[in-house]
Each structure stands twice: as structure tokens, then as C-alpha cells.
Amino acid sequence: MTGNWWASLAGGYVFGFSSYEIAQLSGHVNLVVIFAVPLAIHLVLLRVDARISRRRFVVGLTVVFLFLLGTSTEILLTLLMFGALALLLGCVLAPGRWRSAIAAVVPEVLMAGLAAGVVASPFLYYAVKGLGPNPTANWTEVANLGSADPLNYVLPTPVTWLGHGLDMSLAAKFNLGNFSESGAYIGLPAALIVIAFLYSRRRDPLGRVLLGVLVVAVIASLGPHLHVVNPAQPFAGTFVYRPSIPLPWLPLTHLPAFKQISPVRLSMHVALISAIVTALWLATPGRRPWARWLLGAVVVASLIPNLSEPYWHNRPHIPSFFAANTYRRYMTPGERVLIFPFGFNGNSMLWQAQTHFAFEMTEGYIGIATPPSYYAEPIGRYMQYGAKFQLPVSQVGPQLKAFIRQRHVQAIIVDASAPTAWTLLVPITLHLQPITTGGVQLYRIPTSWSGRD
């Protein structure tokens, strides 16, 4: 796009080291793999310029779609959403020759989408099936809590090195202080470049397309209601925002697929446009190029990650029972186990991966919404959410035993290094004796309980 390698490198840094990217490194690894988004744009631009054949374009874009489908359906959906908007604006605003070239790409993009859909049809079937109502998630409220504060675009959080200590009282109010989901920051230097470039190219079709997508992305990232330094308030065991100004994203919180999008993550597309604009601005010839590059260097410096944060240095806890392969002396391959801490409260999925999936689990983290079959059981709610759904001790034993029987659990593993209520509840309510080894307590389930011979 720029014809200038150094300008493109600077733009790549602005996107690759964006606050969105650094913030997600501490929270959701699958949301970090975002190189496929600019790759899809690159393929479209190559095809519009007729620099690759139709076959290569369709095959390449199909592979990109499949990759995104396997890493994050949310990123794929938002790419399709903003990609469609960009193509639409291009068809409307571009001059005749380019308009025809852009319009010709649309059916080829649809061909790639169809091919990816056919290949991934079994996955898509279950993905669509899972879009039904779920009692564990109020998607409008989830979208409210996962919305960008407009101040976050110019105020850094602790994930950024420069300036993160100057506004902690404000940053702590972004998304309940969850900095892994407060990655909208692009900084004042980048914002100035974006404003200057888009103003200078306000009559140019490319400038208008970028401006249109940018405005929609920013507004969408703010979620269903506007929240400006508006901390959530505790209510009924959870958190809600005070009533605020409704925004265009509100109706989408009632639509399948769109309601599962966390609006603040749309700031990734804002960061991408900021990166594209920065590269184009640096590559634009003009007077005092040193001044442009000086401001570009400030943009780069403003996005340097804060390496003093603990998540850059911490190691996940893996008991030696799994890390040293001690489990092989006590478990047979394919056994089904119940692990405490349960679900997203612990690292059970990491421990399972450490053993190369030598055992099955009755739990895991598959998103913010708990499967209805688990949520319907009081013991399922209690194991997942704890005190929010408290159970009398007298009911824990019978319900846990029923849970074990229904899911054919053969063993229970309790992390002994981080005592919880379950450290006491399992032996007291089930009347089982543990095998303490490798930093865990292992409870063997009698075959008469598990329902397996």
C-alpha cells in the first residue's frame, strides 16, 4: 500500500504491538493471533490490483477464513463485518475503474466463504446450534461490561509502559479494572496522525473509506451504552452499569452471533486502521520528512509494552503430579476426572494439555456462558461460581455423587497447593480417603458410583 518498506514496518509495529494485542496476551491467547486480519486485507488488495489470479485469491482467502474459524469465530465475524463495510464504501466512493475491480472481488470473496463453510461444516453446525438462549448470560449486560470507554483511546492502562502510572484512578474504571479487556488505547500521537491524514485525504476515496470504517469501528467498540469513567455498580451478586446514553450497537445485542461479540475487542480494527494510516502518512512525500518520522517514533514509543507487569514473568502453576508424569503411576489412559479448582477457576485445561490429553475431564473453559446442562444443576452452579450459588453442606454430597454418576467420573483431583472449600468438602461429603502425591489429592471413585464397569 505504501511503496515504502520502513513506513510499512512502522505501521506493522503499530498494529502488532497495539494495546489490544498486548492486553490480550494476559487474557486470551486465541485473540492474539490477529495477523490473519491484515493478511486477508492484503489478499483483497492484491486481487483488486490484478496481481494474483482468481484461483490463488480464492484458495488463499479460504485458508485465512479457516484459520480464523479455528482460532476465533469472533474475530472472523468482525472481519467479515468491517470487510463488507469497506467493500461497500469502496464500490460507492471509488472512481469507475477501481469500482469495477472492487465489485468483481465481491463474488470471489463469497466463493472463499462458501468453500470455507463447506470444509468446516461440522464445526459450523455445532457453532450455530450453540447460539440459542443460555440462562447463564445476559448478553446485553455482557456487552455493556465489555465495552470501550472512549477515554481509553487516549489514556493508557498498565499494559503500556509510557504514561500508565499517570491515570491509574481513571484506568481502573475501564471494564471493572480488567486490563486484558481495556486495550483500546492508541494514544494522542497516533490520534493526531490519523486526524491529520484523514483530513488531508478527505476528498480522496481511500481516505473516505478509511474514515467511514474508522468511525463505525469506534462507535461500535463503545458498546450498547456510552460509559465515560462510569464504574459498574454491584447488583444482585454481579455488576451492572448505571443507565446511560444508548448507542447503535444496542439492537445487535439481541441478534444471534452479534450478541456474543465483546464490543471493546472491536478496537482491534481501530488499531488496524491507525496502523494503515500511520504507514501511509509516513510514506507520503512532503516537506520536513524528519518531522513525520519523529512523530512516528513517538507513536512507536507510546506503544512499548510495560514489561514490569507480573504476567510477563509469572509461570502458571502445574503440580508435579502432572509436570513430572507422576499421574502415570495412578491413572490409566483415558480416565475421566473431575478437577478442583473447577472450570475457569483453575488451570485444569493446562494440566490436561501437559499430559498430552492422557485423561478426559468433565469441565473446562469454553467461554463466558456455562453450558445449560451444568447450569441447571445446583452443584454445577456451585462448583463454577462458588458463593454466588451457595449450597448447604448436607446437599453437596448427594448432588456431587449424582454429578459423578451421571458423567461417569472415575477420579477426583484436588490441587493441594491452593486450599479451597473443596479441599475439605470432597472428603467430608463423599467419605473418601485421598492419595496425596505430587501436590494434589487424588480420590478414586468406586466403580459402583461412576456407572462404568
C-alpha positions as semicolon CSV with decimal commas, in nm:
position;residue;x (nm);y (nm);z (nm)
1;M;0,000;0,000;0,000
2;T;0,282;0,243;0,079
3;G;0,570;0,154;-0,151
4;N;0,798;0,231;0,145
5;W;0,939;-0,061;0,343
6;W;1,023;0,140;0,656
7;A;0,682;0,306;0,664
8;S;0,517;-0,033;0,632
9;L;0,736;-0,170;0,911
10;A;0,630;0,117;1,138
11;G;0,264;0,053;1,055
12;G;0,312;-0,317;1,125
13;Y;0,454;-0,232;1,466
14;V;0,160;-0,006;1,548
15;F;-0,077;-0,297;1,484
16;G;0,137;-0,586;1,607
17;F;0,220;-0,409;1,935
18;S;-0,114;-0,236;1,976
19;S;-0,264;-0,213;2,323
20;Y;-0,528;-0,462;2,210
21;E;-0,260;-0,718;2,130
22;I;-0,058;-0,665;2,447
23;A;-0,368;-0,663;2,667
24;Q;-0,498;-0,990;2,522
25;L;-0,163;-1,158;2,588
26;S;-0,262;-1,155;2,955
27;G;-0,609;-1,292;2,898
28;H;-0,699;-1,477;2,579
29;V;-0,424;-1,638;2,373
30;N;-0,652;-1,717;2,080
31;L;-0,739;-1,347;2,042
32;V;-0,371;-1,262;1,999
33;V;-0,338;-1,443;1,666
34;I;-0,460;-1,149;1,457
35;F;-0,207;-1,144;1,173
36;A;-0,468;-1,314;0,955
37;V;-0,682;-0,998;0,957
38;P;-0,433;-0,774;0,769
39;L;-0,339;-1,080;0,561
40;A;-0,700;-1,102;0,437
41;I;-0,692;-0,730;0,351
42;H;-0,361;-0,778;0,170
43;L;-0,507;-1,059;-0,041
44;V;-0,806;-0,842;-0,136
45;L;-0,581;-0,553;-0,238
46;L;-0,361;-0,784;-0,446
47;R;-0,669;-0,914;-0,623
48;V;-0,810;-0,566;-0,684
49;D;-0,475;-0,473;-0,842
50;A;-0,493;-0,795;-1,051
51;R;-0,157;-0,906;-0,909
52;I;-0,279;-1,256;-0,823
53;S;-0,510;-1,492;-1,009
54;R;-0,865;-1,569;-0,907
55;R;-0,771;-1,924;-0,808
56;R;-0,486;-1,814;-0,581
57;F;-0,702;-1,546;-0,426
58;V;-0,994;-1,778;-0,350
59;V;-0,767;-2,052;-0,215
60;G;-0,565;-1,807;-0,006
61;L;-0,869;-1,634;0,140
62;T;-1,033;-1,971;0,211
63;V;-0,726;-2,072;0,414
64;V;-0,740;-1,742;0,605
65;F;-1,110;-1,791;0,682
66;L;-1,049;-2,147;0,804
67;F;-0,759;-2,033;1,019
68;L;-0,968;-1,763;1,184
69;L;-1,257;-2,004;1,226
70;G;-1,025;-2,233;1,418
71;T;-0,878;-1,959;1,638
72;S;-1,160;-1,711;1,698
73;T;-1,505;-1,708;1,542
74;E;-1,549;-1,363;1,696
75;I;-1,253;-1,216;1,505
76;L;-1,372;-1,383;1,185
77;L;-1,722;-1,239;1,224
78;T;-1,594;-0,888;1,290
79;L;-1,351;-0,913;0,997
80;L;-1,642;-1,006;0,770
81;M;-1,849;-0,723;0,915
82;F;-1,591;-0,448;0,863
83;G;-1,463;-0,606;0,542
84;A;-1,812;-0,591;0,394
85;L;-1,841;-0,228;0,503
86;A;-1,507;-0,141;0,340
87;L;-1,603;-0,312;0,013
88;L;-1,939;-0,137;0,013
89;L;-1,779;0,203;0,069
90;G;-1,520;0,124;-0,197
91;C;-1,790;0,041;-0,452
92;V;-1,971;0,366;-0,373
93;L;-1,677;0,604;-0,344
94;A;-1,411;0,470;-0,580
95;P;-1,383;0,602;-0,939
96;G;-1,509;0,392;-1,230
97;R;-1,215;0,155;-1,297
98;W;-1,149;0,083;-0,932
99;R;-1,518;0,049;-0,860
100;S;-1,545;-0,227;-1,119
101;A;-1,238;-0,404;-0,980
102;I;-1,374;-0,389;-0,624
103;A;-1,717;-0,511;-0,733
104;A;-1,553;-0,802;-0,918
105;V;-1,381;-0,915;-0,599
106;V;-1,707;-0,948;-0,403
107;P;-1,829;-1,275;-0,562
108;E;-1,478;-1,420;-0,524
109;V;-1,483;-1,337;-0,153
110;L;-1,820;-1,511;-0,133
111;M;-1,672;-1,813;-0,310
112;A;-1,394;-1,831;-0,050
113;G;-1,651;-1,802;0,229
114;L;-1,860;-2,081;0,076
115;A;-1,557;-2,306;0,036
116;A;-1,451;-2,246;0,397
117;G;-1,808;-2,313;0,510
118;V;-1,819;-2,648;0,329
119;V;-1,484;-2,760;0,471
120;A;-1,579;-2,652;0,824
121;S;-1,948;-2,751;0,803
122;P;-1,941;-2,995;1,101
123;F;-1,788;-2,725;1,321
124;L;-2,029;-2,461;1,193
125;Y;-2,325;-2,689;1,264
126;Y;-2,241;-2,708;1,633
127;A;-2,137;-2,341;1,647
128;V;-2,477;-2,234;1,513
129;K;-2,651;-2,485;1,737
130;G;-2,484;-2,321;2,036
131;L;-2,624;-1,977;1,954
132;G;-2,954;-2,049;2,124
133;P;-3,071;-1,893;2,453
134;N;-2,845;-1,950;2,750
135;P;-2,964;-1,875;3,104
136;T;-2,611;-1,802;3,224
137;A;-2,552;-1,494;3,009
138;N;-2,741;-1,167;2,978
139;W;-2,574;-1,066;2,653
140;T;-2,680;-0,701;2,669
141;E;-2,520;-0,669;3,012
142;V;-2,216;-0,866;2,900
143;A;-2,178;-0,624;2,608
144;N;-2,213;-0,329;2,847
145;L;-1,940;-0,462;3,073
146;G;-1,723;-0,543;2,770
147;S;-1,747;-0,200;2,608
148;A;-1,470;0,051;2,548
149;D;-1,457;0,371;2,747
150;P;-1,389;0,648;2,492
151;L;-1,117;0,785;2,720
152;N;-0,934;0,454;2,688
153;Y;-0,841;0,551;2,330
154;V;-0,613;0,826;2,464
155;L;-0,544;0,710;2,822
156;P;-0,313;0,410;2,867
157;T;-0,358;0,123;3,111
158;P;-0,082;-0,066;3,296
159;V;-0,015;-0,281;2,987
160;T;0,157;0,023;2,829
161;W;0,494;0,148;2,952
162;L;0,471;0,522;2,889
163;G;0,212;0,709;3,092
164;H;0,042;0,413;3,258
165;G;0,103;0,550;3,607
166;L;-0,044;0,891;3,539
167;D;-0,410;0,795;3,515
168;M;-0,450;0,481;3,726
169;S;-0,755;0,622;3,905
170;L;-0,930;0,654;3,568
171;A;-0,789;0,342;3,402
172;A;-0,904;0,129;3,695
173;K;-1,262;0,214;3,596
174;F;-1,228;0,075;3,243
175;N;-1,408;-0,263;3,226
176;L;-1,405;-0,318;3,603
177;G;-1,027;-0,275;3,603
178;N;-0,990;-0,577;3,373
179;F;-0,692;-0,452;3,176
180;S;-0,688;-0,755;2,945
181;E;-1,016;-0,618;2,808
182;S;-0,917;-0,250;2,810
183;G;-0,697;-0,246;2,502
184;A;-0,849;0,042;2,306
185;Y;-0,555;0,276;2,365
186;I;-0,388;0,416;2,051
187;G;-0,251;0,732;2,213
188;L;-0,262;1,101;2,133
189;P;0,033;1,093;1,885
190;A;-0,134;0,824;1,672
191;A;-0,470;1,002;1,701
192;L;-0,310;1,322;1,572
193;I;-0,162;1,138;1,274
194;V;-0,498;0,976;1,195
195;I;-0,679;1,309;1,213
196;A;-0,417;1,491;1,005
197;F;-0,402;1,222;0,737
198;L;-0,775;1,173;0,701
199;Y;-0,833;1,546;0,687
200;S;-0,571;1,586;0,416
201;R;-0,728;1,298;0,221
202;R;-1,089;1,393;0,287
203;R;-1,165;1,418;-0,086
204;D;-0,975;1,102;-0,174
205;P;-1,175;0,775;-0,197
206;L;-0,919;0,586;0,012
207;G;-0,935;0,849;0,285
208;R;-1,314;0,838;0,285
209;V;-1,323;0,458;0,306
210;L;-1,078;0,456;0,596
211;L;-1,270;0,732;0,770
212;G;-1,603;0,553;0,728
213;V;-1,473;0,223;0,866
214;L;-1,291;0,403;1,148
215;V;-1,599;0,592;1,263
216;V;-1,813;0,278;1,261
217;A;-1,546;0,076;1,444
218;V;-1,501;0,338;1,716
219;I;-1,875;0,378;1,776
220;A;-1,932;0,002;1,773
221;S;-1,649;-0,053;2,022
222;L;-1,829;0,171;2,273
223;G;-2,099;-0,096;2,301
224;P;-2,473;-0,064;2,361
225;H;-2,442;0,230;2,602
226;L;-2,196;0,514;2,643
227;H;-1,979;0,485;2,955
228;V;-1,731;0,762;3,030
229;V;-1,545;0,694;3,355
230;N;-1,866;0,528;3,471
231;P;-1,771;0,243;3,705
232;A;-2,002;-0,056;3,723
233;Q;-2,209;-0,092;4,039
234;P;-2,266;-0,417;4,234
235;F;-2,616;-0,554;4,186
236;A;-2,766;-0,894;4,270
237;G;-2,428;-1,066;4,302
238;T;-2,293;-0,924;3,978
239;F;-2,206;-0,584;3,830
240;V;-2,413;-0,352;3,613
241;Y;-2,362;-0,006;3,467
242;R;-2,582;0,283;3,559
243;P;-2,827;0,377;3,281
244;S;-2,652;0,576;3,012
245;I;-2,691;0,700;2,655
246;P;-2,796;0,417;2,417
247;L;-2,571;0,363;2,115
248;P;-2,619;0,194;1,775
249;W;-2,474;-0,135;1,899
250;L;-2,769;-0,189;2,135
251;P;-3,002;-0,361;1,881
252;L;-2,723;-0,600;1,783
253;T;-2,706;-0,737;2,137
254;H;-3,032;-0,918;2,060
255;L;-2,913;-1,081;1,735
256;P;-2,758;-1,428;1,719
257;A;-2,377;-1,427;1,687
258;F;-2,354;-1,049;1,717
259;K;-2,474;-1,059;2,077
260;Q;-2,175;-1,276;2,167
261;I;-1,927;-1,013;2,044
262;S;-1,742;-0,819;2,311
263;P;-1,756;-0,462;2,172
264;V;-1,426;-0,348;2,324
265;R;-1,247;-0,606;2,108
266;L;-1,360;-0,415;1,801
267;S;-1,088;-0,169;1,898
268;M;-0,855;-0,414;1,720
269;H;-0,996;-0,279;1,392
270;V;-0,941;0,076;1,512
271;A;-0,577;-0,017;1,581
272;L;-0,552;-0,168;1,232
273;I;-0,681;0,148;1,065
274;S;-0,447;0,353;1,283
275;A;-0,158;0,133;1,165
276;I;-0,256;0,167;0,798
277;V;-0,292;0,544;0,827
278;T;0,041;0,575;1,012
279;A;0,220;0,381;0,736
280;L;0,054;0,584;0,458
281;W;0,126;0,912;0,638
282;L;0,495;0,828;0,688
283;A;0,526;0,725;0,323
284;T;0,366;1,044;0,190
285;P;0,629;1,272;0,031
286;G;0,640;1,629;0,153
287;R;0,835;1,893;0,334
288;R;1,024;1,812;0,653
289;P;1,009;1,432;0,635
290;W;1,219;1,423;0,953
291;A;0,928;1,576;1,143
292;R;0,698;1,298;1,022
293;W;0,942;1,030;1,128
294;L;0,999;1,197;1,461
295;L;0,626;1,187;1,533
296;G;0,620;0,829;1,403
297;A;0,893;0,740;1,652
298;V;0,683;0,893;1,930
299;V;0,390;0,674;1,822
300;V;0,612;0,365;1,835
301;A;0,746;0,463;2,179
302;S;0,395;0,527;2,311
303;L;0,303;0,164;2,245
304;I;0,602;-0,002;2,412
305;P;0,461;-0,267;2,647
306;N;0,508;-0,240;3,021
307;L;0,736;-0,537;3,085
308;S;0,725;-0,486;3,461
309;E;0,375;-0,631;3,480
310;P;0,365;-0,970;3,658
311;Y;0,212;-1,164;3,368
312;W;0,534;-1,116;3,168
313;H;0,728;-1,307;3,432
314;N;0,486;-1,540;3,612
315;R;0,479;-1,910;3,541
316;P;0,149;-2,100;3,553
317;H;0,113;-2,340;3,841
318;I;0,143;-2,704;3,732
319;P;0,160;-2,960;4,014
320;S;0,441;-3,214;3,982
321;F;0,168;-3,480;3,961
322;F;0,128;-3,364;3,601
323;A;0,462;-3,195;3,529
324;A;0,673;-3,492;3,644
325;N;0,439;-3,754;3,491
326;T;0,350;-3,889;3,837
327;Y;-0,006;-3,932;3,712
328;R;0,106;-4,234;3,508
329;R;0,150;-4,438;3,825
330;Y;-0,201;-4,368;3,948
331;M;-0,420;-4,328;3,639
332;T;-0,492;-4,532;3,330
333;P;-0,510;-4,364;2,986
334;G;-0,849;-4,220;2,904
335;E;-0,979;-4,197;3,259
336;R;-1,243;-3,932;3,321
337;V;-1,165;-3,699;3,607
338;L;-1,318;-3,409;3,796
339;I;-1,062;-3,144;3,894
340;F;-1,077;-2,872;4,158
341;P;-1,046;-2,575;4,124
342;F;-1,329;-2,632;3,880
343;G;-1,360;-2,491;3,527
344;F;-1,233;-2,139;3,474
345;N;-1,138;-2,113;3,842
346;G;-0,818;-2,310;3,785
347;N;-0,566;-2,442;3,534
348;S;-0,716;-2,784;3,472
349;M;-0,709;-2,744;3,094
350;L;-0,337;-2,664;3,106
351;W;-0,274;-2,967;3,326
352;Q;-0,462;-3,187;3,079
353;A;-0,255;-3,048;2,791
354;Q;0,064;-3,108;2,995
355;T;-0,018;-3,482;2,989
356;H;-0,089;-3,473;2,613
357;F;-0,457;-3,537;2,692
358;A;-0,392;-3,861;2,874
359;F;-0,724;-3,823;3,057
360;E;-1,072;-3,682;2,998
361;M;-1,229;-3,402;3,202
362;T;-1,585;-3,313;3,292
363;E;-1,505;-2,941;3,284
364;G;-1,314;-2,669;3,105
365;Y;-1,336;-2,311;2,988
366;I;-1,533;-2,269;2,667
367;G;-1,649;-1,912;2,707
368;I;-1,834;-1,681;2,939
369;A;-2,157;-1,879;2,914
370;T;-2,183;-2,202;3,113
371;P;-2,344;-2,497;2,927
372;P;-2,714;-2,507;3,025
373;S;-2,692;-2,872;3,136
374;Y;-2,435;-2,774;3,400
375;Y;-2,606;-2,453;3,500
376;A;-2,936;-2,637;3,552
377;E;-2,781;-2,840;3,835
378;P;-2,728;-2,662;4,170
379;I;-2,400;-2,849;4,216
380;G;-2,285;-2,735;3,870
381;R;-2,356;-2,372;3,955
382;Y;-2,188;-2,409;4,293
383;M;-1,871;-2,565;4,152
384;Q;-1,845;-2,296;3,884
385;Y;-1,949;-1,982;4,069
386;G;-1,896;-2,068;4,436
387;A;-2,061;-1,850;4,698
388;K;-2,284;-1,681;4,442
389;F;-2,483;-2,007;4,434
390;Q;-2,418;-2,140;4,783
391;L;-2,533;-2,493;4,873
392;P;-2,594;-2,634;5,222
393;V;-2,318;-2,881;5,309
394;S;-2,582;-3,151;5,360
395;Q;-2,676;-3,126;4,991
396;V;-2,325;-3,112;4,848
397;G;-2,252;-3,482;4,897
398;P;-2,566;-3,629;4,734
399;Q;-2,558;-3,382;4,445
400;L;-2,186;-3,426;4,384
401;K;-2,232;-3,803;4,388
402;A;-2,513;-3,773;4,133
403;F;-2,292;-3,549;3,918
404;I;-2,016;-3,811;3,932
405;R;-2,254;-4,093;3,840
406;Q;-2,419;-3,909;3,550
407;R;-2,084;-3,815;3,394
408;H;-1,904;-4,140;3,468
409;V;-1,627;-3,976;3,669
410;Q;-1,355;-4,219;3,776
411;A;-1,133;-3,994;3,985
412;I;-1,129;-3,655;4,156
413;I;-0,813;-3,445;4,169
414;V;-0,787;-3,153;4,412
415;D;-0,498;-2,908;4,395
416;A;-0,337;-2,933;4,738
417;S;-0,117;-2,627;4,695
418;A;-0,409;-2,382;4,688
419;P;-0,660;-2,496;4,953
420;T;-1,022;-2,414;4,877
421;A;-1,354;-2,520;5,020
422;W;-1,329;-2,834;4,807
423;T;-1,014;-2,945;4,990
424;L;-1,244;-3,018;5,285
425;L;-1,577;-3,076;5,108
426;V;-1,467;-3,371;4,895
427;P;-1,350;-3,599;5,178
428;I;-1,622;-3,482;5,422
429;T;-1,921;-3,511;5,189
430;L;-1,812;-3,815;4,987
431;H;-1,639;-4,004;5,271
432;L;-1,337;-4,086;5,055
433;Q;-0,972;-4,105;5,153
434;P;-0,721;-3,923;4,932
435;I;-0,389;-4,031;4,792
436;T;-0,167;-3,728;4,850
437;T;0,111;-3,712;4,593
438;G;0,273;-3,463;4,357
439;G;0,098;-3,163;4,507
440;V;-0,255;-3,300;4,459
441;Q;-0,511;-3,506;4,643
442;L;-0,632;-3,796;4,429
443;Y;-0,963;-3,961;4,514
444;R;-1,051;-4,288;4,341
445;I;-1,423;-4,327;4,269
446;P;-1,576;-4,669;4,333
447;T;-1,696;-4,827;4,008
448;S;-2,046;-4,856;4,155
449;W;-2,060;-4,473;4,163
450;S;-1,924;-4,393;3,822
451;G;-2,167;-4,606;3,627
452;R;-1,882;-4,774;3,437
453;D;-1,790;-5,137;3,461
